[in-house]
């Protein structure tokens, strides 16, 4: 595969008539409680952006304006927008069996999808527990770790270790694992026993100079120190994203995950690879742990499994983790009504067919260097301090002083990100994320069908808007 926008063959034509943009925006303002949204932005009459259509790497709003989807919706639309065959898979499955739970029963599509995921997963990760999203998958992973150790005679092992600034979801357990104080403070007290260690932000690890491997060894060893500090008989799991999302795409240093695997084995702690974002081609492999050559005990995944055409998530476990649940009257006392939904499972299978037929993983591996190289052109701007990431998943850190890596204070960051950048990027035709969970960054994760034309468009829009942002500061 060498081209990109043309990969969405079979996409539907543009509609003949636009919806009433003003009416939609007003109705959204009056009735729709949007997620993670400052509604005061719209209470004074501001227009709520309403996205009505997508095709390939592009989306259109209710006013007919086109935008490059530089975030794949929310790290989700791997195969691109407008895939009619995915819509047909949903229709056909709903016509046969619209719903049935997998509580002591099975249906064909859930069985087929579980078998297929197990075949893609490394090692003996053969058991698939379906959820409806990523936060539920992380919640399930902590719960299964707790129950696993109770069933194997180690009932005190209940705590979980994760990294600073990392985001792992919004359910109470997953939110406790999350390392972003501003997201947690409104919901305290949370689930006890969630311990934080440093992340792999090498850009801020100045004491290690250019020695990335030494920094990785230090960062991994902080997990061992945390286990010893808490007591090895109290720690059940370590939860890590292969490339950490929040904070701006922190890749693992060389040897980092191999060292973490050694630590988890030494202390009998389950290693959870949280791949809600990183799985299904985002880094060029079906599962991101393969990209970094480690085998976890549990994988959590969601988003790209269906390219967002229907909601689904999963926790994938090794045979070892499943084994005690196969004995006697034991069972995992946990489940979701819509887990393994027949329609979502059918869409997931059709989406994976697209991956294989069009070679999406190979395309990412073949073009990730070009994507990085195009974004690194922005390093000539005084406001761009770092470009980091992997595959089709990148963060651009913004700084006030490149020489000292000085970041923006809270007021400056507020004016830069929310006061200007987010809207300016969108107004200039690029949908992406300007974020300050950690230091200020712009995050990019375009559909896996993109190529050099889209990379160039992203760079050109960013260059224009970031240049203006610098002049305003």
C-alpha positions in Angstrom: 0.0 0.0 0.0 1.5 3.3 -1.0 -1.4 5.7 -1.3 -3.7 7.0 1.4 -6.8 9.0 0.8 -7.9 6.6 -2.0 -8.1 3.7 0.4 -11.7 4.4 1.4 -13.2 2.8 -1.6 -16.9 2.3 -1.2 -17.4 5.4 0.9 -20.7 7.1 0.7 -21.3 10.3 -1.4 -21.8 13.7 0.2 -25.4 14.5 1.2 -27.5 16.7 -1.0 -28.7 18.9 1.8 -27.0 20.2 4.9 -28.6 20.1 8.3 -29.7 23.4 9.9 -26.3 24.3 11.4 -27.6 27.0 13.8 -30.5 24.9 15.0 -28.1 21.9 15.7 -25.7 24.1 17.6 -28.4 25.7 19.7 -29.9 22.3 20.5 -26.5 21.0 21.5 -25.9 24.0 23.7 -29.3 23.5 25.4 -29.5 19.8 25.8 -26.2 17.9 25.2 -23.9 17.5 28.1 -20.6 17.2 26.3 -17.7 15.2 27.9 -14.7 17.0 29.4 -16.2 20.3 28.2 -16.3 23.8 29.6 -19.9 24.6 28.8 -19.4 28.2 29.8 -17.6 28.6 26.4 -21.0 28.2 24.7 -23.4 29.7 27.2 -22.7 33.2 25.9 -23.9 32.2 22.4 -20.7 30.5 21.2 -21.3 28.0 18.4 -21.0 24.3 19.3 -19.0 22.6 16.4 -21.3 19.9 15.0 -19.5 17.3 12.9 -21.9 15.7 10.4 -19.9 13.6 8.0 -16.5 11.9 7.5 -14.7 10.4 4.5 -11.2 9.1 4.6 -9.0 11.4 6.7 -11.5 14.3 6.6 -14.6 15.4 8.5 -17.2 18.1 7.7 -19.2 20.2 10.0 -22.8 21.3 9.8 -21.7 24.5 7.9 -20.0 22.4 5.2 -16.4 23.2 6.2 -13.8 20.4 5.8 -11.2 19.5 8.4 -8.3 17.0 8.4 -9.0 14.6 11.3 -5.5 14.7 12.9 -6.6 12.7 15.9 -8.7 9.9 14.4 -11.7 11.2 16.3 -10.1 10.3 19.6 -7.3 7.9 18.6 -10.0 5.6 17.2 -10.8 5.8 13.4 -7.8 3.7 12.3 -9.3 2.7 8.9 -10.6 6.2 8.1 -14.1 7.6 7.9 -16.9 6.5 5.6 -16.2 2.8 5.4 -19.5 1.4 4.0 -18.5 -2.2 4.6 -18.3 -1.6 8.3 -21.7 -0.1 8.3 -23.0 -3.1 6.3 -21.4 -5.5 8.8 -23.4 -3.8 11.6 -26.6 -3.8 9.6 -26.3 -7.5 8.6 -25.5 -8.6 12.2 -28.3 -6.5 13.7 -30.7 -8.1 11.2 -29.6 -11.6 12.4 -29.1 -11.0 16.1 -29.1 -7.5 17.4 -28.3 -8.4 21.0 -27.6 -11.2 23.4 -25.4 -11.2 26.5 -22.3 -13.4 27.0 -23.3 -14.1 30.6 -23.0 -18.0 30.5 -23.9 -17.9 26.8 -22.0 -17.2 23.6 -22.9 -15.9 20.1 -20.8 -16.5 17.0 -19.3 -13.1 16.4 -18.0 -12.7 20.0 -16.5 -16.2 19.7 -14.9 -15.4 16.3 -13.5 -12.1 17.5 -12.1 -13.5 20.7 -10.3 -16.3 18.7 -8.9 -13.7 16.3 -7.6 -11.4 19.0 -6.0 -14.3 20.8 -4.3 -15.3 17.6 -2.9 -11.7 17.2 -1.8 -11.4 20.8 1.7 -12.6 21.9 2.6 -15.5 24.1 -0.3 -17.3 25.7 -2.7 -14.3 26.0 -5.6 -16.5 24.9 -8.5 -15.4 27.0 -10.6 -12.4 25.9 -13.0 -10.6 28.3 -15.1 -8.1 26.4 -16.1 -4.7 27.7 -17.7 -1.7 25.9 -14.7 0.6 26.2 -11.2 1.2 27.4 -11.9 2.5 30.9 -14.0 -0.7 31.6 -11.1 -2.8 30.3 -8.7 -1.2 32.7 -11.3 -1.5 35.5 -11.6 -5.2 34.6 -7.8 -5.7 34.7 -7.5 -4.4 38.3 -10.4 -6.5 39.4 -9.2 -9.7 37.8 -5.7 -9.1 39.3 -7.2 -8.8 42.8 -9.3 -11.8 42.4 -6.5 -13.8 40.8 -4.3 -13.4 43.8 -7.1 -14.2 46.2 -7.7 -17.4 44.4 -4.0 -18.3 44.4 -3.5 -17.8 48.1 -2.1 -14.2 48.1 -5.1 -12.2 49.2 -3.0 -9.2 50.4 -1.9 -8.5 46.8 -4.4 -5.7 45.8 -2.4 -2.6 45.0 -1.5 -1.4 41.5 1.4 0.8 40.2 1.1 3.2 37.3 2.9 6.3 36.1 2.7 10.0 36.8 0.5 12.0 34.4 -0.8 8.7 32.7 -4.5 8.5 31.8 -6.2 5.1 32.2 -9.9 5.9 32.2 -12.8 7.4 34.2 -14.4 4.6 36.2 -13.4 4.8 39.9 -10.8 2.1 39.7 -9.3 3.2 36.4 -9.4 6.9 37.6 -7.4 5.8 40.7 -4.8 4.3 38.4 -4.8 7.5 36.4 -1.9 9.9 37.3 -3.5 13.3 36.6 -4.5 15.1 39.8 -6.9 17.6 38.2 -9.0 14.8 36.8 -9.2 13.0 40.2 -9.7 15.7 42.7 -13.4 16.1 42.1 -14.1 12.5 42.8 -12.0 11.8 45.9 -11.9 9.5 47.8 -11.1 7.1 45.1 -10.1 3.4 45.3 -7.1 3.0 47.7 -3.9 1.3 46.7 -3.0 3.1 43.5 0.7 4.0 43.6 2.5 6.3 41.1 6.0 6.1 39.7 7.9 8.4 37.3 7.0 8.2 33.6 9.5 8.1 30.7 9.6 11.8 29.7 13.2 11.9 28.6 12.9 15.5 27.4 12.7 16.5 31.0 15.3 14.1 32.4 18.2 16.4 31.8 20.4 14.7 34.4 20.9 11.8 32.0 22.2 13.8 29.1 22.0 11.7 26.0 22.0 8.4 27.7 18.4 7.2 27.0 19.1 3.6 28.0 20.4 4.7 31.5 17.3 6.8 32.0 15.1 3.9 31.0 16.8 1.7 33.5 16.3 4.3 36.2 12.6 4.7 35.4 12.0 1.0 35.4 13.8 0.5 38.7 11.5 3.1 40.3 8.8 0.4 39.9 10.9 -2.1 41.9 11.5 0.5 44.6 7.8 1.2 44.8 7.0 -2.5 45.1 9.6 -2.9 47.9 8.3 0.3 49.6 4.7 -0.9 49.6 5.6 -4.5 50.3 5.8 -7.2 47.5 3.0 -9.2 49.2 0.6 -6.2 48.7 1.2 -5.3 45.0 -1.0 -7.1 42.4 -0.3 -5.3 39.1 1.7 -2.7 37.2 -0.3 -0.8 34.5 1.7 0.9 31.7 0.9 2.2 28.3 3.5 1.2 25.7 3.6 4.9 24.6 2.1 7.0 27.3 -0.6 9.3 26.0 -1.1 12.1 28.6 1.8 14.4 28.9 2.5 14.2 25.2 3.4 10.7 23.8 6.3 9.4 25.9 7.9 6.3 24.1 9.7 3.7 26.2 13.5 4.0 26.3 15.4 0.9 25.0 15.3 -2.0 27.4 12.6 -0.3 29.6 9.9 -2.9 29.2 12.3 -5.8 29.4 13.5 -4.5 32.8 9.9 -4.0 33.9 9.1 -7.6 32.9 12.0 -8.8 35.0 10.8 -6.8 38.0 7.2 -8.1 37.7 8.4 -11.7 37.4 10.7 -11.3 40.5 7.9 -10.0 42.7 5.1 -12.0 41.2 3.2 -8.9 40.0 1.0 -8.9 36.9 2.2 -6.7 34.0 -0.7 -4.9 32.3 -0.1 -3.4 28.9 -2.8 -0.7 28.5 -3.1 -0.5 24.8 -6.5 1.3 24.6 -4.8 3.8 22.3 -1.7 1.9 21.1 -3.2 -1.3 19.8 -4.6 -2.0 16.4 -2.0 -0.3 14.2 -1.5 3.0 16.0 2.2 2.0 16.2 2.3 -0.3 13.2 1.6 -3.6 15.0 -1.7 -5.2 16.0 -0.6 -5.0 19.7 1.9 -2.5 20.8 3.8 -4.8 23.1 5.0 -6.6 20.0 6.6 -3.3 18.8 8.6 -3.1 22.0 9.2 -6.9 22.4 7.6 -7.8 25.7 4.8 -10.1 26.7 2.5 -8.8 29.4 0.1 -10.8 31.6 -2.9 -8.7 30.6 -3.7 -6.4 27.6 -6.4 -3.8 27.8 -7.6 -2.5 24.4 -10.6 -0.8 22.8 -10.8 2.3 20.4 -9.2 1.0 17.1 -10.7 -2.5 17.4 -13.7 -1.4 15.3 -12.1 1.9 14.0 -14.8 3.5 16.1 -17.8 2.3 14.0 -19.3 0.5 17.1 -18.1 0.6 20.7 -16.2 -2.3 22.2 -13.2 -3.0 24.4 -11.4 -6.0 25.8 -9.1 -7.3 28.5 -7.0 -10.2 27.2 -5.4 -12.5 29.7 -2.8 -15.2 29.7 -3.7 -18.9 30.4 -1.9 -18.5 33.7 -4.3 -15.7 34.8 -7.3 -17.7 33.6 -6.3 -21.0 35.2 -7.7 -20.5 38.8 -11.0 -19.3 37.3 -11.5 -22.7 35.7 -11.5 -24.6 38.9 -14.6 -25.8 40.9 -17.1 -23.1 41.7 -14.7 -20.2 41.0 -15.8 -17.5 38.5 -14.9 -13.9 37.7 -17.6 -11.9 39.6 -17.7 -9.1 37.0 -19.4 -8.3 33.7 -21.1 -5.7 31.4 -24.5 -5.9 29.7 -23.1 -4.8 26.4 -19.7 -6.6 26.6 -19.0 -8.5 23.4 -22.1 -7.0 21.7 -23.0 -8.9 18.6 -23.0 -5.8 16.3 -19.8 -4.5 17.7 -18.1 -7.9 17.4 -19.2 -8.2 13.8 -17.8 -4.7 13.0 -14.6 -5.6 14.8 -14.1 -8.6 12.6 -14.8 -6.6 9.4 -12.4 -3.9 10.6 -9.7 -6.5 11.1 -10.4 -7.8 7.6 -9.6 -4.3 6.3 -6.3 -4.2 8.3 -5.2 -7.5 6.7 -6.5 -6.8 3.1 -5.0 -3.3 2.9 -1.9 -3.9 5.0 -2.5 -1.0 7.4 0.1 -2.1 9.9 2.7 -2.4 7.2 1.7 1.0 5.9 2.3 2.6 9.3 5.7 0.9 9.6 6.7 2.0 6.1 5.6 5.7 6.5 6.2 6.4 10.2 9.6 7.8 9.4 8.1 10.2 6.9 5.5 11.3 9.5 8.2 11.9 12.1 10.4 13.7 9.6 7.6 16.0 8.5 6.7 16.9 12.0 10.3 17.5 13.0 10.5 20.3 10.4 8.6 22.3 13.1 11.6 22.2 15.3 12.8 25.3 13.6 10.0 27.3 15.3 11.0 28.9 18.6 7.9 27.6 20.4 8.5 23.9 19.5 10.7 22.2 22.1 10.3 18.5 21.3 8.7 16.2 18.8 8.2 12.7 20.2 6.2 9.6 19.7 6.0 6.4 17.6 4.1 5.1 14.6 1.2 7.5 13.9 1.1 8.8 17.5 3.0 12.0 18.2 3.2 14.9 20.6 4.8 18.3 20.0 5.8 20.0 23.2 5.6 23.7 23.3 8.1 25.8 25.3 8.7 29.4 26.2 12.5 29.0 25.9 14.1 26.3 23.7 17.5 26.7 25.2 16.4 26.2 28.8 13.3 24.1 28.1 11.3 26.6 30.2 7.6 25.8 30.0 4.6 28.2 30.3 3.1 29.1 33.6 -0.5 28.2 34.3 -1.9 31.5 33.0 0.2 31.4 29.8 -0.8 27.9 29.2 -4.5 28.7 29.6 -4.2 31.6 27.1 -2.1 29.5 24.7 -4.0 26.3 24.6 -7.6 27.1 25.4 -7.6 30.7 24.6 -6.0 30.4 21.2 -4.5 27.1 19.9 -7.4 24.7 20.0 -9.8 27.0 18.2 -7.2 28.4 15.8 -6.1 24.9 14.7 -9.7 23.9 14.1 -10.5 27.2 12.3 -7.5 26.5 10.0 -8.8 23.1 9.1 -7.0 20.7 11.5 -8.8 18.8 14.2 -6.2 17.6 16.8 -5.6 18.1 20.5 -3.9 20.9 22.4 -3.4 19.6 25.9 -1.7 20.6 29.1 -2.0 17.4 31.2 1.6 17.8 32.0 3.5 20.3 29.9 1.7 22.0 26.9 1.6 19.8 23.8 -0.2 19.4 20.6 -1.1 15.7 20.0 -1.5 14.0 16.6 -2.8 10.6 15.7 -4.2 10.6 12.1 -6.0 7.7 10.5 -3.7 4.9 9.5 -4.6 5.4 5.8 -2.8 8.8 5.7 0.3 9.5 3.7 2.7 12.3 2.7 -0.1 14.7 1.4 -1.8 14.6 4.8 1.5 14.8 6.7 2.4 17.9 4.7 -1.1 19.5 5.3 -0.7 18.8 9.1 2.7 20.4 9.2 1.7 23.5 7.2 -1.3 24.2 9.3 0.7 23.7 12.5 3.5 25.9 11.2 1.0 28.8 10.5 -0.9 28.6 13.8 2.2 28.0 16.0 3.9 30.9 14.4 1.0 33.1 15.2 0.8 31.7 18.7 4.4 32.7 19.3 3.9 36.2 18.0 0.9 36.6 20.4 3.1 35.5 23.3 
